[in-house]
Amino acid sequence: MQEKNLKIDLELCLSSERIAQIVYDVLRVDAEPKRSGVVKVLTVENNVLKGTFTANQARQLRVAINNFFEKADLVLETVQVMGPPVSEKYDYYYE
């Protein structure tokens, strides 16, 4: 396997820790397709969503980052339309 030689680290500062967690929970389930050659690692710290993207080609990174921001924008638009979260914790899956 060829080593990934290009890397982009990004931080998306959001209005609250809860909003950051919502965006993280939505985006983390979509793994990058194997054929894309991109490895994506997402984490959340306080109100900051952090992402690390690695690939062999700049084009691969550009496409992955573009898709990431399009999806993040859609999630944030949905939160804006639906209104702010009513609680600070979502524990539906953690019963």
C-alpha positions in Angstrom: 0.0 0.0 0.0 1.3 3.4 -1.0 1.9 5.9 1.8 -0.4 9.0 1.8 1.8 12.0 1.3 -0.6 14.9 1.2 -2.5 16.0 4.4 -4.9 18.7 5.3 -6.0 19.5 8.8 -9.0 21.7 9.4 -11.0 23.1 12.3 -14.6 24.2 12.0 -15.5 26.5 14.9 -19.2 26.2 15.7 -21.6 28.2 17.9 -21.8 25.5 20.6 -20.5 22.2 21.7 -23.9 20.6 21.0 -23.9 21.9 17.4 -20.4 20.6 16.9 -21.4 17.2 18.2 -24.5 17.1 15.9 -22.3 17.9 12.8 -19.7 15.3 13.9 -22.4 12.6 14.4 -23.9 13.2 11.0 -20.6 13.4 9.1 -18.6 10.6 10.8 -20.9 7.9 9.5 -20.0 8.6 5.9 -16.6 7.0 5.3 -14.7 8.0 2.3 -15.1 5.5 -0.6 -12.1 3.2 -0.9 -11.6 4.2 -4.5 -11.3 7.8 -3.6 -7.9 7.1 -1.9 -8.7 9.5 0.9 -8.5 8.8 4.6 -10.7 11.0 6.8 -10.5 11.3 10.6 -12.9 13.5 12.4 -12.9 14.5 16.1 -14.8 17.1 18.1 -13.3 19.1 21.0 -15.7 21.5 22.8 -17.3 23.6 20.0 -14.6 22.7 17.3 -15.0 20.0 14.7 -11.5 18.8 13.6 -10.8 16.9 10.5 -7.7 15.4 9.0 -7.7 14.3 5.4 -4.8 12.4 3.7 -4.4 11.3 0.2 -1.9 10.7 -2.6 -3.2 13.4 -5.0 -4.3 17.0 -4.5 -7.4 16.3 -6.6 -8.5 13.6 -4.2 -8.1 16.0 -1.3 -10.0 18.8 -3.1 -12.9 16.6 -3.8 -13.0 15.2 -0.2 -12.8 18.6 1.4 -15.4 20.1 -1.0 -17.8 17.2 -0.1 -17.1 17.6 3.6 -18.0 21.4 3.5 -21.1 20.8 1.4 -22.4 18.2 3.9 -21.4 20.3 6.9 -23.3 23.3 5.3 -26.4 21.2 4.8 -26.4 20.0 8.4 -25.9 23.6 9.7 -28.8 24.8 7.4 -31.0 22.0 8.8 -30.2 23.0 12.4 -31.0 26.6 11.5 -34.3 25.7 10.0 -35.3 23.3 12.8 -34.1 25.6 15.6 -31.4 25.1 18.2 -31.1 21.7 20.0 -33.5 21.4 22.9 -31.0 19.6 25.1 -27.2 19.5 25.5 -27.1 15.8 25.2 -28.4 13.3 22.7 -28.6 9.9 24.3 -31.0 8.0 22.0 -28.4 5.3 21.2 -26.9 5.2 24.7 -29.7 3.7 26.8 
